[in-house]
Amino acid sequence: MMQTESTETTKADQFEATEEFALMLDASDPLAKWREQFHCPTGPDGERLIYFAGNSLGLQPKKTSEYVQQEIEDWQKLAVKAHLGGRKPWYSYHENFREAGARLVGAKPGAREVVMMNSLTVNLHLMLVTFYQPTETRYKIVMEWPAFPSDLYAVSTHLRSRGLDPNVALVQIKPREGEHIIRQEDIDALLEEQGDSIAVVWLGCPNFYTGQVFDIRHITAKANEKGCVVGFDLAHGAGNIAPKLHDWEVDFAVWCSYKYLNSGPGAVAGCFVHEKHGNNSELLRYAGWWGDDPNTRFQMHRQRAFKPQPGADGWQISNPPILTMASLRASLEMFDEAGIDNLRAKSIKLTGYLRYLIEQAGSEAFEIVTPADPDSQGCQLSLLVLDKPKERFEALNVAGVVCDFREPNVIRAAPTPMYNTFHEVWRFAEILTKS
Ligand SMILES: Cc1ncc(COP(=O)(O)O)c(C=O)c1O
């Protein structure tokens, strides 16, 4: 599978299991400087923790407080006048993220395919109102198994609101018996067999549980060919993998910004609407005044009908929360400067090294469920712990590692290229395999 056009591979003979080798990789890391740009929690002895939980909540960039403080001050000093006269005027604040957001997910430059707004699940609802248009014969929604619960609830709501029974109209594609990863050939077969009755294909990429990255390009092409609309939940993808949503013709996507994008708890989320739909003002949507034309928005006396502005901006509803948008600004500036392709290249090596070290240790207590092909994985490795899972997770915790546990027995560890090191990967593997 060659969707991300990654140039770096992770052949085992590229690595060595020694501490010196890990330190050598850090010494030659062109992205090493970014680590110091983040705050990181410390343990009781004041030592920096090994933070491998960026798949859950990213670290705080040091710039964040300055940018948030700037808006606090503009509010203090300018109040309502900051809407147009602030240092970063609030009226058009979201426009600051248009191009940087587009670069993150491979949207078309200048085409307004990306807008940062709301939260992930809210954006999913907005997209489903528009893109889920069931007919008598084409009414199913396909999701992966396991899907993130919020997605499952949102999708079920839309089925029920159109009078459909989720037990019939929701199709979840599963790994085969005894396997953890969903096979591409099984997705293809489903589309082949049921494509004519599928309205929307909605997949999490990477999957939150297994870390599996789906072949977005292949699935979109196949599903579009069958007449299905295709969307992706990039909660675990944004700032992690480097999709090309425009070129791959993905219809829509949503993501959150508090994981790999380091924008803080409950941060403002992202939404992508492909250019092929973005300028269609006829599409049904939950309208609000922020989706309307900003030049005529305040001509309230006219009481005219909603006129969506072009692109993803036309799906906005409310005026944005500027204080949290300010933390997004701090984060996206860093991604833009570091470059998502450079980050992805380091990530493939970093996570590849983690896999190598765990496999080298040869322990029968773990099984890595995330696929080994670099194009099918992001930062995260999901480890099925076959022996004493909770005790091993606790041992990591005590040793100063922050990662997470998903019931019944999966440890998720996500070294991120922005702020983690090869030496941390080496230490993590030592602690894990010797616990
Ligand atoms: C895959 C996935 N989808 C949806 C969500 C829900 O996001 P939110 O609470 O921002 O709506 C999450 C949150 O972690 C997630 O991981």
The ligand as an ORCA input file, in Angstrom:
! r2SCAN-3c Opt
* xyz 0 1
  C     -11.798      8.859     16.795
  C     -12.517      9.876     17.614
  N     -13.694     10.354     17.181
  C     -14.391     11.248     17.903
  C     -13.921     11.726     19.113
  C     -14.763     12.690     19.890
  O     -14.242     13.969     19.819
  P     -14.965     15.260     20.435
  O     -15.156     15.046     21.901
  O     -13.972     16.357     20.194
  O     -16.239     15.470     19.719
  C     -12.689     11.264     19.590
  C     -12.146     11.742     20.870
  O     -11.142     11.317     21.379
  C     -11.970     10.314     18.818
  O     -10.807      9.810     19.236
*
